[in-house]
Amino acid sequence: MSRTETPDRAASPVSPTGTGPGTGSDVPAGPRPPMPRGPFAAVGMPAEKSLNFGPSARRLIGRLAPERRTVAAVIGFTLTSVALSVLGPKLLGHATNLIFNGLLGKRLPAGVTKDQAVAAARAAGQDKLAGLYSGSGIVPGRGIDFHALALVLLAVLALYLCSSLSSWMQGYLLNGAVQRTVFRLRSDVEDKINRLPLGYFDGQSRGDVLSKVTNDIDNVSQSLQQTLSQMLTSLLSVVGVLVMMLIISPLLALIAIVTIPLSILVTRLIAKRSQQLFVAQWKHTGTLNGQIEEAFSGHALVKVFGRQHEVEETFRAKNEELYAASFGAQFVSGIIMPAMTFIGNLNYVAVAVVGGLRVASGSMSLGDVQAFIQYSRSFAQPLTQVAAMANLLQSGVASAERVFGLLDAPEQEPDAPEPVAIQNPRGRVEFEHVSFRYEPDTPLIEDLSLVAAPGQTVAIVGPTGAGKTTLVNLIMRFYELDGGRITMDGADIAQLRRPDLRSRIGMVLQDTWLFGGTIRDNIGYGNPAASEAEIAAAAQATFVDRFVQSLPDGYDTVIDDEGSNISAGEKQLLTIARAFLANPSLLILDEATSSVDTRTEVLVQHAMAALRADRTSFVIAHRLSTIRDADLILVMEAGRIVEQGSHSELLAAGGAYSALYNAQFAAAVL
């Protein structure tokens, strides 16, 4: 398991200096993957796996499966729109023939047949004119049939109106299908995050995870929305136009088809290069987001230690990497469009030359040549559009693969198929030969056994890295054991449902967590069903009421998610009140009074005494003065309990606890 944060503060933000929160880790240093050094050592490294386009694209399209009916309707409207639009040039070619035949026929005397006009032209040595006469539907002496021309133009107008309406319906339905698919994808990602073990987030940059959940999913949405409609329309247009070209002139159709292999070859060569660059673009986007998130959350410390310049340089370097990858991806993929346009122009020239010769020879009508030229342009245009969509598609699939990587991450072990239930919770906790390690090759806790009796306060002390917080994390099942078992009231916690287990535990951490809302909402988070009176009672018991009453809006005071408008000590009091309101049978306090002043600490100790009454409590403390009244004090070193007993017993023993205690209270020696 890769860990970039200290194990004992696994749920806390990474500090802007990259060394983890607090003053150190409670887990000994072990083997870790190489990470970038500098002020942001926790920034996630780009994944090594390259984009596997085919499987990822198929998987992305497969997520549209619940929208089968809508997709079928989209295909139907697209077929209708394409079929009607494909018929348009043929009808316009017929209109051109009506105009051209009328202009030629008006120049000939009435009463002369077409064959006679052709023969007269040949006799006069005008072979090209004779060819025009023979290849057209002229009637000598008759001008333009405006009635027939009007009917044809009205038919074309009706075709294009119906085609546009079908296209609009296609876009409307497809938009709904795509947005519902992305909605389900976001929901799956949210559910997946709740099923991931804590160790997954230890090895990931928070900003990179946020980028996958927001930027990458948004990019998938935009890519699906823009590419599916355009590519479906373009591919069907290619088929329809090809059929019409074969009907009009197989020879000219052959000339147009020759350009297809050339277009495909050019597109594949360019897309292969841009594909790698798009993968790098989104990886660098996630890395940059991680750097920005760290710098923003720790901006106060950055300024305190005067590291603004280094932060700016780090940002500039990451931004430069993103710029280079983005520029390369967009530039290389952007070459596809000009290349396809150039190939299309070559095809246009060839069709125009050959078509003109066939009109002159009388083997084709002018209207058919005009229609074919339109078709040839329409034939090249969908191919060009498909090529232009390639960069969006590659970008979307690259983002989709990053999201799929999150969805495919190993989940925490599922709850037991037949979970047990605690009927009469008393708070007895027992460790039976427990073994655990974060890194497979680095032992941490080996063969640990202890018993916490109901209502007993157990204090855990020891040097940094001893495994104190790891112990309570194992009780919460944030991590699974490597050996042994932990029981609560006789039930193996591995056989309990995690929500049932954690609903019986109240936890107050050194690192406070508040959300944007009122003070009342933040306290009530511990028990959503609590009444106003219960919230007020919890606040009074934990001395929150004392400072709330001094605020203009009282309990309706809105605090942001950083809690920047109240002090650090007041934030910690709020988290204690939240735990008080939850009324748990087991209480875990991890340096819960580290941010309050000495006078408030005395008050909070009285509140904690009331809170701990009839409850089993685990208290992690570095300030030993706060745990003198504990029923049992455990002294840990390197994952082992080296001493246990009451405060007075351990002092009298003169061992590890006595050394820690005297180190805190000994006077400085000159």
Secondary structure, DSSP 4 states (H G I P E B T S, - for coil): ---SS-GGGTTSPPPTTSS-STT--SS----------STTTTSPPPPSPPP-HHHHHHHHHHTTGGGHHHHHHHHHHHHHHHHHHHHHHHHHHHHHHHHHHHHHHHHSPTT--HHHHHHHHHHTT-HHHHHHHHHS---TT----HHHHHHHHHHHHHHHHHHHHHHHHHHHHHHHHHHHHHHHHHHHHHHHHHHS-HHHHHTS-HHHHHHIIIIIHHHHHHHHHHHHHHHHHHHHHHHHHHHHHHHH-HHHHHHHHTHHHHHHHHHHHHHHHHHHHHHHHHHHHHHHHHHHHHHHHTHHHHHHTT-HHHHHHHHHHHHHHHHHHHHHHHHHHHTHHHHHHHHHHHHHHHHHHHHHHHHHHTSS-HHHHHHHHHHHHHHHHHHHHHHHHHHHHHHHHHHHHHHHHHHTSPPPPPPPSS----SS----EEEEEEEE-SBTTB--EEEEEEEE-TT-EEEEE-STTSSHHHHHHHHTTSS--SEEEEEETTEEGGGS-HHHHHHTEEEE-SS----SEEHHHHHHTT-TT--HHHHHHHHHHTTHHHHHTTSTTGGG-EE-TT-TTS-HHHHHHHHHHHHHHH--SEEEEESTTTTS-HHHHHHHHHHHHHHHTTSEEEEE-SSGGGGTT-SEEEEEETTEEEEEE-HHHHHHHTSHHHHHHHHHHSPPP-
